[in-house]
Amino acid sequence: MGLLFGSGSTKPTFPYDHWYGIQGDLLSNDYKLTRVGNLDLHRSLPIQKKLRRYVENLDGSVKYYLHQNDSRLRESGSNAIVDTTDGNVMLEKPEYYFRMEIQGTKWIRAYSEYPLPGFIKMERKAISPWYGTFDNITNTAVSGCFLLWDGNNIKRNVDGIVELTANAPQFRGGSNDAAKDGTYNSQLGVARTSVSKKTVRSNCKNGTHHGAYRAYNEIAWLQRCEYASLHCQDTYNDTLTTDGFKQGGLGSGPAVAGADWSAWGGYNPFIPNGVTATLGNNTGKVDYTIKNFNGADKIVQVTSYRGLENPFEYLWSLADDVLIHHSSITDKNLSVAYVCEDPTKFTSHSDSATTVPDGYLPIANIPKSDGYILQLTHSDKGYSFPKTLGGSSNVGACDYYYQPGNTVTGWFGALLGAVAHSGAGAGFGFLNTYYRSSYSNAYVGFRLCRF
């Protein structure tokens, strides 16, 4: 211990000039974190800048990267094909080196492009930049954008209905209801929902899976490091501080009232995949108009964090690499989060099983009641789950945690990110462990992964 804590507050020397990170305190209620390490790297953000969208070959290799400032183009500037015809569209989370250090009540998460002493390698991972859907002919989970464009505006017909590529019905999202094609609440071009982990798992082919927690968690912490904050919903501000650092947060997602959403389309997705294509790999927000929402057009803001579209506060996201075991108050009165790193061992497990499924390792004890998260856990590999409650929307970790109650026992799934009517509790850290692994709903989707 002390490798990082002993580096001092002045400009460090080798090897300390090759890492940057964030420091927090387990006794603090403040969501703001302290930037540590090389502050110039906090300005240049070399690891975060390597997050980028691309089109993959069938074996997962990169066919071509998409343009930094426009995902409708290849990196070269020529037109890209992002409707799955060329392959899945994915977001690359780069490899880097990481060190978790805790000394007393203080912790540091440190990042480097180089294998510094005490740092571990975090392998490259690929996750779909938006929620996935199914190829309804081959029953294959895919990632694509089916929008047509009029300049930088989404193309719409005279009635304001979004126009899509000719192959969009093959990849219909939502509950795959063809009767709604061509209507204001069409399920064309959006995420596939109303499917369980098992169903998605059976449709993940050619080396893909939907074990999204690990990639999502890494990206969440890269965002927290970039903004030196646990409050990802803090007001969006694209202006740097006078010191050249990022400030604020990503703002809220495309928030809507739950009753209005239900009336509009039974909680089915209302944003087509890829509406942030015009942002490329950059962080930002774009306006999207939902037709006939509660009797009028409604404009919502769609967020993208370095290519990850709608990172939170839109749909719940399935996470096939996490299982939660809740014990009742008459048993162990304990809740434990388990993570599996081997996609061949992903399972939904029997709700009442008394054994831990092969490949799933206990990572953290998590709270036995609902509430805003105050502190998050920290593991050597960077995994984090709710540790203590007592925060609020602007205190502590700022995100909410759900669980099924003290009398319930057995195995449960994990849902990430929160839905569009979750309000101030939504965020990268929002965790829902209330439902079994068989759960499906119109507002629960998945992200395609490969790693």
ZINORTA-V500790 format. One line per field, one symbol per residue. psi: psi as a letter, one per 30 degrees, with the letter a starting at -180 (. if undefined). burial: b if it has 9 or more other ideal C-beta (glycine too) atoms within 8 Angstrom, else e. A space follows every 50 residues. Layout:
psi: ???
burial: ???
This chain:
psi: lfeefgflfljllkgfggllakklkffkfkfklkklajfeffefheeeff kkllkllfgflkekllkegjgfllefflkljggfeflkklkkjllakkkk kkjbfklkjkklflilkfklkjlklkkkflklakjfefhkkljlkgklki bgkkklafggkkkllfgeffgkabghjfffkglfhkgkflkkahkleeee effjlhglahifeeeeeeeefeeeeefhkfifglkkjgkllffglllbaf alaiklkeeeeeeeghglkgkkkgfgeffbglkakkkkjkkhjhglkkkl kkkkjhfjkiflhdkkkkjfgkkkkkklffcfhkkkkkkkfjffgklflk egkflkkkfkkkekkllglllkkelllklegfkklkellgaafgkbffll kklflffklaklakklellfgfbffllefkkjgfllffkllfgjalkklj .
burial: eebbbebeeeebeeebbbbbbbbbeeeeeebebebbbbbebbbebebbeb bbbbbbeeebebbbbbbeebbbbbbeeeebebbbeebbbbbbbeebbbbb bbeeebbbbbbbeeebeebebbeebbbbbbbbbbbbeeebbbbbbbbebe eeebbbeeebbbebeebbbebbbbebbeebbeeebbbbbbbbbbbbbbbb bebbeeebbbbbbbbbbbbbbbbbbbbbbbbbbbebeeeeeeeebbebbb bebbbbebebbeebbebbbbbbbbbbbbbbbbebbbebebbbbeeebbeb bbbbbbbbbbbbbbbbbbbbbbbbbbbbeeeeeebbbbbbeeeebbebbe bebeeebebbeebbebbeeebbbbbbbbbeebbbbbbebebeeebbbbbb bebeeeeeebbbbbbbbbbbbbeebbbbbbbbbebbbbbbbbbbbbbbbb e
